[in-house]
């Protein structure tokens, strides 16, 4: 599995858990807090995994695609 695919898989898995946590928490504010925490944790963990597993070319391509999409 490529580093990019694993990055998105981890990110979407954390997002799915965040949505489930939000929908199942009784106090709404607690559900929102847990969902936000899980979404941020997923973003951080997915980036760390990507940086660890990606080749320098994959990292450069990822940065170039981000810069290109913001034009």
C-alpha positions as CSV (number, residue, x, y, z in Angstrom):
1,X,0.0,0.0,0.0
2,X,1.4,3.4,-0.9
3,X,2.0,6.1,1.7
4,X,-0.6,8.3,0.2
5,X,-3.3,5.7,0.2
6,X,-2.5,4.8,3.8
7,X,-2.6,8.5,4.8
8,X,-6.1,8.8,3.4
9,X,-7.2,5.5,4.9
10,X,-6.1,6.6,8.4
11,X,-7.7,10.0,7.9
12,X,-11.1,8.6,6.8
13,X,-11.0,6.0,9.6
14,X,-10.5,8.7,12.2
15,X,-13.3,10.8,10.6
16,X,-15.6,7.8,10.7
17,X,-14.9,7.2,14.3
18,X,-15.4,10.9,15.0
19,X,-18.9,10.8,13.4
20,X,-19.9,7.7,15.3
21,X,-18.7,9.3,18.6
22,X,-20.6,12.5,17.8
23,X,-23.8,10.6,17.1
24,X,-23.6,8.3,20.2
25,X,-22.5,10.8,22.9
26,X,-25.4,11.9,25.1
27,X,-24.4,15.4,25.9
28,X,-24.1,17.2,22.6
29,X,-21.2,19.3,23.7
30,X,-19.2,16.3,24.7
31,X,-19.9,14.6,21.3
32,X,-18.7,17.7,19.5
33,X,-15.6,17.9,21.6
34,X,-14.7,14.3,21.1
35,X,-15.4,14.5,17.4
36,X,-13.2,17.6,17.0
37,X,-10.4,15.9,19.0
38,X,-10.6,12.8,16.9
39,X,-10.6,14.7,13.6
40,X,-7.5,16.7,14.6
41,X,-5.8,13.6,15.9
42,X,-6.5,11.8,12.7
43,X,-5.1,14.6,10.6
44,X,-1.9,14.7,12.7
45,X,-1.5,10.9,12.8
46,X,-2.1,10.6,9.0
47,X,0.6,13.2,8.3
48,X,3.1,11.6,10.6
49,X,2.6,8.2,9.0
50,X,2.8,9.8,5.5
51,X,6.1,11.6,6.4
52,X,7.5,8.3,7.8
53,X,6.6,6.0,4.9
54,X,6.8,8.3,1.9
55,X,9.8,8.7,-0.4
56,X,11.2,12.2,-0.9
57,X,9.6,12.1,-4.4
58,X,6.2,11.3,-3.0
59,X,6.5,14.2,-0.4
60,X,7.6,16.6,-3.1
61,X,4.7,15.5,-5.4
62,X,2.2,16.0,-2.5
63,X,3.5,19.5,-1.8
64,X,3.4,20.4,-5.5
65,X,-0.2,19.2,-5.8
66,X,-1.2,21.2,-2.7
67,X,0.4,24.3,-4.1
68,X,-1.2,23.8,-7.5
69,X,-4.7,23.3,-6.1
70,X,-4.5,26.7,-4.2
71,X,-3.9,28.8,-7.4
